[in-house]
């Protein structure tokens, strides 16, 4: 949730910035302002009433200690009446606060000023392109054909065992997957990220804390009998490690990485966009997460973008950095960069990482704060990015490195795979 102080200070600016997301927040913001005023009034009245009740209790106690119990009776009657009024006021306050909180959860994160206006991914802004697009000839095969030719991924068996979007990797395909995970984790460790191994299921509080609930409820696999959800990314359990935590300022930034299997129900559109490894219900991913000081979180964001770009360079994959427009920006993100690699056989760009600054959206929900040198508690900023998601990386590596004698493995991965050619 955004900080309500922003609405109090300049609600018109809030509404204007939401318009970049194509989100008309005018009525919602006005109702939130009304509820906030009412809530603060009720809170003040209740605090005054409770203070008066406490003062009466002390006065009654003094009278009884002085042997003047008879004089205390009118005060006792007044105290009983105050308690009744307090209960009524508390109920009204709880109702107002509940509606206010519910409406606040409907507001996405305010977009950063760098977010371009736009309605869809076609309006995203290409920041830069790195590398030379490979030329592999007119007979180049897409990765799903290469997977079948070299018997490294079995899409049909995965569909039989579970359903579409659940491929089975085998032989050198399975080894290649493991090699990528090992490479990504080792590089993250070199960059100062602490590795975590996290649960693959989370509770509703965790899903709410990072913004999956209520916004992405339909995109997660649920275990209703236990009130749990399969994680869409390890960002969810990793970030929630710090829920209800106060971090010392000198401990910042906190840098975490985790490998996990990820599960997503929503598989997107039909046709070539979901063919093969392009979009799956289950996939492997190494995630990086940072908890950062609000004064330098955008420097951290740029650092994370450069780090992921470095991984793609080492894999010898041409890529581009794309700044998402308002219409394509995730609900919880203030600013997001997508990293896209070029798929030579499909002749299209494939998103392999999204790197986002959520500012205080998650920390507000999770009560994740830091203690300043002056002893005050302030909300932190949270960031995360894929480093990297394996399916489309694998697709691009297979397609871009195919030749007459097989598929070549990038040099940086060979010590992990134990082979340099898939044939």
C-alpha positions in Angstrom: 0.0 0.0 0.0 1.1 3.6 -0.6 1.7 5.8 2.4 -1.6 7.6 3.2 0.5 10.7 4.1 1.0 11.2 0.3 -2.8 11.5 -0.1 -3.1 13.9 2.8 -0.3 16.1 1.4 -1.4 16.3 -2.2 -4.3 14.2 -3.4 -4.4 15.9 -6.8 -0.8 15.0 -7.5 -1.6 11.4 -6.5 -4.5 11.2 -8.9 -2.4 12.7 -11.7 0.4 10.2 -11.2 -2.1 7.3 -11.2 -3.3 8.5 -14.6 0.1 7.4 -16.0 -1.1 3.9 -15.1 -4.4 4.5 -16.9 -6.0 4.2 -13.4 -8.7 6.7 -12.6 -8.3 7.1 -8.8 -10.2 10.3 -8.3 -13.3 8.9 -6.5 -11.3 6.3 -4.6 -8.9 8.9 -3.3 -11.7 11.2 -2.3 -13.4 8.5 -0.3 -10.1 7.5 1.3 -9.6 11.2 2.4 -13.1 11.2 3.9 -12.5 8.0 5.8 -9.1 9.1 7.0 -10.5 12.4 8.4 -13.3 10.4 10.1 -10.9 7.8 11.5 -8.6 10.4 13.0 -11.5 12.2 14.5 -12.9 9.0 16.1 -9.4 8.1 17.3 -9.0 11.4 19.0 -12.5 11.2 20.6 -11.8 7.7 21.8 -8.5 8.6 23.3 -10.1 11.5 25.1 -12.9 9.3 26.4 -10.4 6.7 27.6 -8.3 9.3 29.3 -11.4 10.6 31.1 -12.4 7.1 32.1 -9.0 6.5 33.5 -9.1 9.7 35.4 -12.5 8.7 36.9 -11.1 5.4 37.9 -8.3 7.0 39.8 -10.7 9.5 41.5 -13.0 6.6 42.5 -10.1 4.7 44.0 -8.9 7.8 45.9 -12.5 8.3 47.4 -12.7 4.6 48.5 -9.2 4.8 50.1 -10.4 7.9 52.0 -13.5 6.2 53.3 -15.8 8.3 51.1 -17.2 5.4 49.1 -20.7 7.0 49.0 -19.4 10.0 47.1 -18.0 7.7 44.5 -21.4 6.3 43.3 -22.2 9.1 40.9 -18.7 8.8 39.5 -19.1 5.0 39.1 -22.4 5.6 37.1 -20.6 8.1 34.9 -17.7 5.6 34.4 -20.2 2.9 33.3 -21.7 5.3 30.8 -18.3 6.3 29.5 -17.4 2.6 28.9 -20.6 2.0 26.9 -19.8 5.1 24.8 -16.2 4.0 24.4 -17.4 0.6 23.1 -19.7 2.2 20.6 -17.0 4.6 19.5 -14.5 1.7 19.2 -16.9 -0.2 17.0 -17.3 2.8 14.7 -13.6 3.3 14.6 -13.0 -0.3 13.7 -15.6 -0.2 10.9 -14.1 3.0 9.5 -10.5 1.7 9.7 -11.6 -1.6 8.1 -13.1 0.2 5.1 -10.2 2.6 4.8 -7.7 -0.3 4.8 -9.7 -2.2 2.2 -9.8 0.8 -0.1 -6.1 1.4 0.4 -5.4 -2.1 -0.9 -7.1 -1.2 -4.1 -4.5 1.4 -4.9 -1.5 0.3 -6.9 1.9 1.7 -6.2 2.5 5.3 -7.4 4.6 5.2 -10.6 8.0 6.8 -10.5 8.3 10.0 -12.7 10.5 8.0 -15.1 7.6 5.6 -16.0 6.5 6.5 -19.5 2.8 6.9 -20.3 1.2 4.1 -22.3 -1.4 1.4 -22.4 0.4 -1.8 -23.2 3.8 -3.4 -23.8 3.9 -1.8 -27.3 4.4 1.5 -25.5 7.3 0.3 -23.4 10.6 2.3 -23.8 13.8 0.5 -25.0 16.6 2.0 -22.9 19.5 0.2 -24.6 20.5 -2.8 -26.7 23.6 -4.8 -26.0 25.3 -7.3 -28.3 24.9 -8.3 -31.9 21.9 -10.3 -33.1 23.0 -13.7 -34.2 22.6 -14.9 -37.8 21.9 -18.6 -37.9 20.5 -19.1 -41.3 17.0 -19.8 -42.8 16.9 -23.4 -41.7 17.4 -22.6 -38.0 15.0 -24.6 -35.7 13.0 -23.3 -32.8 13.9 -24.7 -29.4 11.0 -27.0 -29.2 12.2 -28.8 -32.3 15.8 -28.9 -31.0 14.5 -30.3 -27.7 12.8 -33.1 -29.6 15.7 -33.7 -32.0 18.3 -34.1 -29.2 15.9 -35.7 -26.7 16.5 -33.2 -23.9 13.0 -31.9 -23.1 9.8 -34.0 -23.3 6.8 -31.7 -23.6 4.4 -34.5 -24.4 5.3 -36.6 -21.3 4.9 -33.5 -19.1 1.4 -32.9 -20.5 0.5 -36.6 -19.8 1.9 -36.5 -16.3 0.5 -33.2 -15.3 -0.8 -30.9 -18.1 0.4 -28.3 -20.6 3.0 -26.0 -19.3 4.8 -28.7 -17.2 7.8 -29.9 -19.3 10.1 -32.8 -18.3 13.8 -32.2 -18.8 16.0 -35.2 -19.3 19.6 -36.2 -19.9 21.6 -33.2 -21.0 18.5 -31.0 -20.8 18.2 -31.7 -17.0 22.0 -31.2 -16.6 21.8 -27.9 -18.5 19.1 -26.7 -16.1 21.1 -27.6 -13.1 24.2 -25.9 -14.6 22.3 -22.7 -15.1 21.1 -22.7 -11.5 24.6 -23.3 -10.1 26.0 -20.6 -12.3 23.4 -18.0 -11.3 23.8 -18.8 -7.6 27.6 -18.7 -7.7 27.5 -15.3 -9.5 25.0 -14.0 -6.9 27.3 -15.0 -4.1 30.3 -13.2 -5.8 28.1 -10.1 -5.9 27.4 -10.2 -2.2 24.0 -11.8 -2.1 23.3 -14.3 0.8 21.7 -17.5 -0.5 18.5 -18.8 1.1 16.6 -22.0 0.6 13.0 -21.2 1.1 9.6 -22.9 1.3 7.7 -23.4 -1.9 4.4 -22.6 -0.2 3.4 -19.5 1.8 0.5 -18.4 3.9 -2.0 -15.6 3.1 -0.1 -13.1 5.3 3.0 -13.6 3.2 1.1 -13.4 -0.1 -0.6 -10.2 1.1 2.8 -8.7 2.3 4.4 -8.8 -1.2 1.2 -7.9 -3.1 0.1 -11.2 -4.5 -3.1 -10.9 -2.5 -5.6 -9.7 -3.4 -4.4 -8.5 -6.8 -3.0 -11.8 -8.2 -5.2 -14.2 -6.3 -6.3 -16.0 -9.5 -2.7 -16.4 -10.8 -1.6 -18.6 -7.8 -2.1 -22.3 -7.2 -3.8 -22.7 -3.9 -4.0 -25.4 -1.2 -7.3 -24.3 0.4 -7.5 -27.0 3.0 -4.3 -25.6 4.6 -4.7 -22.0 3.7 -1.4 -22.0 1.6 -0.3 -20.9 -1.8 2.4 -22.3 -4.1 4.9 -19.5 -4.7 5.0 -17.6 -8.0 8.6 -16.6 -7.3 11.0 -16.9 -4.3 10.6 -13.2 -3.9 7.5 -13.9 -1.8 9.1 -16.0 0.9 12.4 -14.2 0.9 11.0 -10.7 1.3 8.6 -12.0 4.0 11.5 -13.2 6.1 11.8 -9.5 7.1 8.1 -9.0 7.8 7.5 -7.2 11.1 11.2 -6.5 11.4 13.2 -3.4 12.3 16.6 -3.3 10.6 19.5 -1.2 11.7 20.5 1.5 9.3 24.1 0.3 9.2 22.9 -3.2 8.1 21.6 -1.8 4.8 21.3 -2.9 2.1 20.2 -6.5 2.8 21.0 -8.6 -0.3 19.4 -12.0 -0.7 19.2 -14.7 -3.4 17.3 -17.9 -3.7 16.7 -20.6 -6.3 13.2 -22.1 -6.4 10.7 -23.8 -8.5 7.9 -21.3 -9.4 4.2 -21.9 -10.1 1.8 -19.7 -12.0 -1.7 -20.7 -13.1 -2.1 -17.9 -15.6 -0.3 -19.0 -18.7 -1.1 -16.0 -21.0 -2.1 -16.0 -24.6 -2.3 -18.7 -27.1 -0.2 -19.6 -30.1 3.5 -19.0 -30.7 3.9 -16.9 -27.5 3.3 -19.9 -25.3 4.9 -22.6 -27.5 7.6 -24.7 -26.0 9.4 -22.9 -23.1 8.0 -19.5 -23.8 5.4 -19.6 -21.0 5.0 -22.3 -18.4 3.0 -23.1 -15.3 6.0 -24.5 -13.5 9.6 -23.2 -14.0 12.9 -22.7 -12.3 14.3 -19.3 -11.3 17.0 -17.7 -9.3 15.8 -14.5 -7.7 17.7 -11.6 -6.2 16.1 -9.4 -3.5 17.3 -6.2 -1.9 16.0 -4.3 1.1 17.4 -0.8 0.7 17.5 2.6 2.3 14.8 4.9 0.7 17.4 7.5 -0.1 19.4 5.3 -2.5 17.0 2.6 -3.7 17.0 3.8 -7.3 20.8 3.5 -7.3 20.3 0.0 -6.1 17.8 -0.6 -8.9 20.3 0.5 -11.6 23.0 -1.7 -9.9 20.6 -4.7 -10.1 19.9 -4.0 -13.8 23.7 -3.9 -14.5 24.2 -7.1 -12.6 21.6 -9.0 -14.6 23.1 -7.5 -17.8 26.4 -8.9 -16.8 25.0 -12.4 -16.5 23.6 -12.1 -20.0 26.9 -10.9 -21.3 28.7 -13.9 -19.8 26.1 -16.2 -21.5 26.9 -14.4 -24.8 23.2 -13.5 -25.3 22.2 -10.3 -27.0 19.8 -8.4 -24.9 17.9 -5.2 -24.4 16.8 -3.2 -21.4 13.1 -2.0 -21.5 11.4 0.5 -19.2 7.8 -0.5 -18.6 5.1 2.0 -19.4 2.3 2.8 -17.0 -0.2 0.4 -18.6 2.3 -2.5 -18.4 3.6 -1.8 -14.9 2.9 -4.3 -12.2 0.4 -3.4 -9.4 3.1 -3.2 -6.7 5.9 -1.7 -8.7 7.0 2.0 -8.9 9.4 1.4 -11.7 10.3 -1.8 -13.6 13.0 -2.7 -16.1 12.5 -5.8 -18.2 15.5 -7.6 -19.6 14.8 -9.3 -23.0 17.1 -11.7 -24.9 16.9 -12.2 -28.6 15.7 -15.5 -29.9 17.3 -16.1 -33.2 15.0 -18.9 -34.5 11.8 -17.2 -33.3 13.1 -13.8 -34.4 11.7 -12.1 -31.4 12.6 -10.7 -28.0 11.9 -12.8 -24.9 11.6 -11.4 -21.5 13.9 -13.2 -19.1 13.9 -10.9 -16.1 11.8 -8.1 -14.5 13.7 -5.9 -12.0 11.5 -3.7 -9.9 11.6 -1.1 -7.1 8.5 -1.4 -5.0 9.5 1.6 -2.8 7.3 1.3 0.3 4.4 -0.7 -1.2 5.6 -4.0 0.3 7.2 -2.6 3.4 4.0 -0.7 4.3 2.1 -4.0 4.2 4.8 -5.9 6.0 5.8 -3.3 8.6 9.4 -3.5 7.4 11.3 -0.6 8.8 14.7 0.6 9.7 15.9 2.6 12.8 17.6 5.8 12.0 20.6 7.2 14.0 18.1 9.4 15.7 16.1 6.5 16.9 13.1 6.9 14.6 11.6 4.1 12.6 11.0 4.6 8.9 9.8 2.3 6.0 12.4 0.7 3.9 12.3 0.1 0.1 12.2 -3.4 -1.4 13.5 -4.5 -4.8 13.7 -7.7 -6.6 14.6 -9.2 -10.0 15.0 -12.5 -11.8 18.7 -13.5 -12.1 17.6 -15.4 -14.0 14.4 -17.3 -15.0 15.5 -20.4 -16.8 12.9 -21.3 -19.5 13.5 -18.5 -22.0 17.2 -18.4 -21.2 17.3 -22.1 -22.2 15.2 -21.4 -25.3 17.6 -18.6 -26.4 20.7 -20.6 -25.6 19.5 -23.6 -27.7 18.3 -21.5 -30.6 21.2 -19.0 -30.8 24.0 -21.7 -30.4 22.7 -24.3 -32.9 25.0 -25.4 -35.7 25.3 -28.4 -38.1 27.1 -30.5 -35.4 24.8 -29.7 -32.5 24.1 -27.0 -29.9 27.2 -25.4 -28.4 27.3 -24.6 -24.7 28.7 -21.1 -23.7 32.2 -21.3 -22.3 31.2 -20.0 -18.9 28.8 -22.9 -18.4 31.0 -25.8 -19.4 32.5 -26.4 -16.0 28.9 -26.8 -14.7 27.5 -28.9 -17.6 30.5 -31.2 -18.0 29.9 -31.1 -21.8 30.3 -28.4 -24.4 28.0 -29.8 -27.1 24.5 -31.2 -27.2 24.3 -33.6 -30.1 
